[in-house]
């Protein structure tokens, strides 16, 4: 085997940097022109794009998951705060609606009371109900008027529904009302359609009154209106007392038992009218007579405290 010739290099001298740059630049330009014309590098670029996109998604996944978790937490926190705000707003609106409803009802009652005041045949004064007092058997209502306002025990009290009761205790600045539904109350009444007069008494039930010792008559009918007769000299004539809901003969057949649906009980927010009459007035003679000509009914004076 022949030895290499002394002094002769295996490769020739390296080209200069400028020559190398020019060579590769020309090659690049040629490749770009060819690729532009023939799209030869398109598969390579697509593959590289897929690989780079997959690599990017893989490397970026933890960051993306962290951002999504943060967004969810922020969204949940925001929803919780918004829900709490809406709950508070709903509660405020319910309170507002309740107040508006109460005010609307009070306004309706006051308007009705003003109408009542104009139609009553005697002078009356309006007072507000402040407290409800109960001993377990009866209810009594305290109003914000007393002897300083000219009120006296026994004066009649009228609500927006009709006759409510009488004043039973009077102090300088407050008074108590005993309802006509109380068992100790009796009211001389007139059955409007039949013209029959009688006395109704409280039953202890907030909704009902009953007749007492009313001789049998078939004139009284269910649905008939009942008003004060005015014969006791205390309750002016014509104040609504209720409506007949039952009229049946008693056990002996000598008397008729009439049940009257009384006006609704007074509410704590209601206003009432106190009739400024003399509670010490004597009853008309017909109230003390054993019988009144025309209907054969026994008359009794309602007790006064």
KESEPA-662228 format. One line per 3 residues: number of its first residue (from 1); for each residue x, y, z of C-alpha. Coordinates in nm, 2 decimals, padded with zeros to 4 digits. Each point is the difference from the previous one (the first is absolute). Last residue first. Example, Ala and Ser with C-alpha at 12.3 -4.5 7.8 and 13.67 -1.06 7.14 Angstrom:
! KESEPA-662228
2	01.37/-00.11/00.71  -00.14/-00.34/00.07;
//
This chain:
! KESEPA-662228
305	-12.06/04.83/08.39  -00.31/00.01/-00.21  -00.26/-00.28/-00.03;
302	-00.22/00.00/-00.31  -00.35/00.10/00.09  -00.26/-00.27/-00.05;
299	-00.30/-00.01/-00.23  -00.24/-00.30/-00.03  -00.14/-00.04/-00.34;
296	-00.38/-00.01/-00.08  00.05/00.13/-00.35  -00.26/00.28/-00.05;
293	-00.01/00.17/00.33  00.32/-00.01/00.20  00.01/-00.24/00.29;
290	00.13/00.00/00.35  00.08/00.37/-00.02  00.34/00.12/00.10;
287	00.14/00.04/-00.35  -00.32/00.16/-00.13  00.04/00.28/00.25;
284	00.32/00.12/-00.17  00.32/-00.08/00.19  00.15/00.25/00.24;
281	00.31/00.19/-00.11  00.31/-00.08/00.21  00.22/-00.07/-00.31;
278	-00.04/00.35/-00.13  00.11/-00.02/-00.36  00.33/00.09/-00.16;
275	00.02/-00.30/-00.23  00.35/-00.14/00.00  00.13/-00.07/-00.35;
272	00.27/-00.26/-00.05  00.33/-00.02/-00.17  00.16/-00.33/-00.09;
269	00.37/-00.11/00.02  -00.06/-00.24/00.29  -00.30/-00.15/-00.17;
266	-00.36/00.02/00.12  -00.20/-00.32/-00.03  -00.20/-00.05/-00.31;
263	-00.36/00.10/00.00  -00.24/-00.25/00.15  -00.17/-00.29/-00.18;
260	-00.34/-00.03/00.17  -00.15/-00.32/00.14  -00.37/00.00/00.06;
257	-00.17/-00.24/00.24  -00.38/00.03/-00.02  -00.21/-00.04/00.31;
254	-00.32/-00.18/00.09  00.10/-00.32/-00.20  00.10/-00.17/00.32;
251	00.35/-00.09/-00.13  00.05/00.33/-00.18  -00.12/00.07/-00.35;
248	00.28/00.07/-00.26  00.15/00.31/-00.15  00.36/-00.02/-00.12;
245	00.24/00.22/-00.18  -00.16/00.34/00.07  00.23/00.29/-00.09;
242	00.19/00.24/00.23  -00.03/00.30/00.23  -00.02/00.29/-00.24;
239	-00.08/00.33/00.17  -00.36/00.10/-00.08  -00.13/00.15/00.32;
236	00.25/00.17/00.24  00.14/-00.23/00.27  -00.06/00.14/00.35;
233	-00.37/00.10/00.01  -00.10/-00.36/00.05  -00.25/00.00/-00.28;
230	00.25/00.09/-00.27  -00.08/-00.30/-00.20  00.36/-00.09/-00.09;
227	00.03/-00.18/-00.34  -00.05/-00.35/-00.13  00.00/-00.09/-00.37;
224	-00.20/-00.30/-00.12  00.21/-00.28/-00.16  -00.19/-00.28/00.16;
221	-00.36/00.10/00.06  -00.20/00.14/00.29  -00.37/00.01/-00.06;
218	-00.07/-00.35/00.14  -00.04/00.13/00.35  00.04/-00.17/00.34;
215	00.05/00.24/00.30  00.35/00.13/00.04  00.14/-00.09/00.34;
212	00.36/00.08/-00.09  00.13/00.02/-00.35  00.35/-00.12/-00.09;
209	00.33/00.17/-00.11  00.28/-00.16/-00.20  00.35/00.07/-00.15;
206	00.23/00.06/00.29  -00.16/-00.28/00.20  -00.05/00.09/00.37;
203	-00.37/-00.03/-00.07  -00.10/00.36/00.01  -00.36/00.10/00.04;
200	-00.28/00.10/-00.24  -00.32/00.18/00.10  -00.32/00.02/-00.20;
197	-00.20/00.19/-00.25  -00.17/-00.14/-00.30  -00.04/00.22/-00.31;
194	00.03/-00.31/-00.23  00.24/00.16/-00.25  00.22/00.20/00.25;
191	00.02/-00.22/00.30  00.02/00.26/00.27  00.24/-00.02/00.29;
188	00.03/00.06/00.38  00.37/-00.09/00.09  00.12/-00.22/00.28;
185	00.36/-00.04/00.12  00.12/-00.22/00.29  00.08/-00.30/-00.23;
182	00.24/00.22/-00.21  -00.08/00.01/-00.37  -00.12/00.36/00.05;
179	00.36/00.08/00.06  00.12/00.16/00.33  00.22/00.30/-00.08;
176	00.27/00.13/00.23  00.09/00.37/00.04  00.32/00.21/00.01;
173	00.13/00.34/00.09  -00.20/00.10/00.31  -00.12/-00.35/00.07;
170	-00.33/-00.16/-00.12  -00.10/-00.36/00.05  -00.30/-00.17/-00.17;
167	-00.03/00.20/-00.32  -00.26/-00.18/-00.21  -00.01/-00.23/-00.30;
164	00.09/-00.04/-00.37  -00.31/00.12/-00.19  00.06/00.01/-00.37;
161	00.27/-00.13/-00.24  00.22/00.31/00.00  -00.01/-00.01/00.38;
158	-00.25/00.16/00.24  00.03/00.05/00.38  -00.29/00.08/00.23;
155	00.06/00.21/00.32  -00.05/-00.21/00.31  00.29/00.14/00.21;
152	00.07/00.36/-00.10  00.22/00.18/-00.26  00.04/00.38/00.01;
149	00.35/00.00/-00.15  00.17/00.03/00.34  -00.22/-00.28/00.11;
146	00.18/-00.23/-00.24  00.13/-00.05/-00.36  00.28/-00.21/-00.13;
143	-00.20/-00.32/-00.03  00.03/-00.33/00.19  -00.17/-00.31/-00.12;
140	-00.15/-00.28/00.20  -00.01/-00.36/-00.08  -00.19/-00.26/00.21;
137	00.07/-00.34/00.15  00.38/-00.03/00.03  00.04/00.34/00.18;
134	00.07/00.19/-00.32  00.11/00.35/-00.07  00.07/00.13/-00.36;
131	00.19/00.33/-00.01  00.01/00.33/-00.18  -00.33/00.03/-00.19;
128	-00.02/00.35/-00.15  -00.27/00.26/00.08  -00.27/00.18/-00.20;
125	-00.26/00.23/00.16  -00.37/-00.02/-00.05  -00.29/00.24/00.00;
122	-00.34/-00.16/-00.04  -00.22/-00.11/-00.30  00.28/-00.20/-00.15;
119	00.03/00.04/-00.38  00.29/00.24/-00.01  00.21/-00.20/00.25;
116	-00.07/-00.32/-00.19  00.14/00.15/-00.32  00.30/00.12/00.19;
113	00.04/-00.35/00.15  -00.01/-00.15/-00.35  00.27/00.23/-00.12;
110	00.21/-00.09/00.31  -00.06/-00.37/-00.06  00.12/00.03/-00.36;
107	00.30/00.20/00.10  00.09/-00.26/00.27  -00.03/-00.27/-00.26;
104	00.22/00.18/-00.25  00.25/00.07/00.28  00.01/-00.36/00.09;
101	00.04/-00.11/-00.36  00.28/00.26/-00.04  00.17/-00.12/00.31;
98	-00.02/-00.36/-00.11  00.12/00.09/-00.35  00.30/00.19/00.16;
95	00.08/-00.30/00.22  -00.02/-00.23/-00.29  00.22/00.23/-00.21;
92	00.26/00.02/00.28  00.01/-00.38/00.01  00.03/-00.03/-00.38;
89	00.29/00.26/00.01  00.18/-00.20/00.27  -00.05/-00.32/-00.20;
86	00.12/00.17/-00.32  00.31/00.13/00.17  00.07/-00.35/00.14;
83	-00.04/-00.15/-00.34  00.23/00.26/-00.15  00.26/-00.08/00.26;
80	-00.03/-00.37/-00.06  00.01/00.05/-00.38  00.32/00.21/00.03;
77	00.16/-00.26/00.21  -00.10/-00.27/-00.25  00.13/00.21/-00.29;
74	00.33/00.08/00.18  00.04/-00.37/00.09  -00.08/-00.10/-00.36;
71	00.24/00.26/-00.14  00.28/-00.12/00.23  -00.06/-00.36/-00.10;
68	00.00/00.10/-00.37  00.33/00.19/00.05  00.16/-00.30/00.18;
65	-00.12/-00.23/-00.27  00.15/00.22/-00.27  00.33/00.03/00.18;
62	00.02/-00.38/00.05  -00.09/-00.06/-00.37  00.26/00.25/-00.15;
59	00.28/-00.26/-00.03  -00.23/-00.25/-00.16  -00.18/00.25/-00.22;
56	00.33/00.14/-00.12  00.15/-00.34/-00.08  -00.32/-00.09/-00.19;
53	00.02/00.33/-00.19  00.37/-00.05/-00.07  -00.06/-00.36/-00.13;
50	-00.30/00.10/-00.21  00.18/00.30/-00.14  00.32/-00.20/-00.08;
47	-00.22/-00.25/-00.19  -00.17/00.27/-00.19  00.33/00.17/-00.09;
44	00.15/-00.33/-00.12  -00.31/-00.08/-00.20  00.02/00.35/-00.16;
41	00.37/-00.03/-00.09  -00.05/-00.10/-00.37  -00.26/00.27/-00.07;
38	00.11/00.00/-00.37  00.04/00.36/-00.09  00.06/00.15/00.34;
35	00.20/-00.30/00.11  00.22/00.03/-00.31  00.05/00.37/00.06;
32	00.07/-00.05/00.36  00.24/-00.28/-00.08  00.18/00.22/-00.25;
29	00.03/00.28/00.25  00.13/-00.23/00.26  00.26/-00.15/-00.24;
26	00.11/00.35/-00.10  00.03/00.10/00.37  00.19/-00.32/00.07;
23	00.26/00.08/-00.26  00.03/00.37/00.08  00.05/-00.09/00.37;
20	00.26/-00.26/-00.08  00.19/00.24/-00.24  -00.01/00.28/00.26;
17	00.13/-00.24/00.27  00.30/-00.10/-00.22  00.02/-00.34/-00.16;
14	00.21/-00.26/00.19  00.33/-00.11/-00.16  00.00/-00.33/-00.18;
11	-00.06/-00.32/00.19  00.25/-00.28/00.04  00.30/00.23/00.02;
8	00.32/-00.07/-00.21  00.34/00.07/00.18  00.12/-00.37/-00.03;
5	-00.19/-00.20/-00.24  -00.22/-00.24/00.17  00.14/-00.34/00.05;
2	-00.06/-00.26/-00.26  -00.14/-00.32/00.10;
//
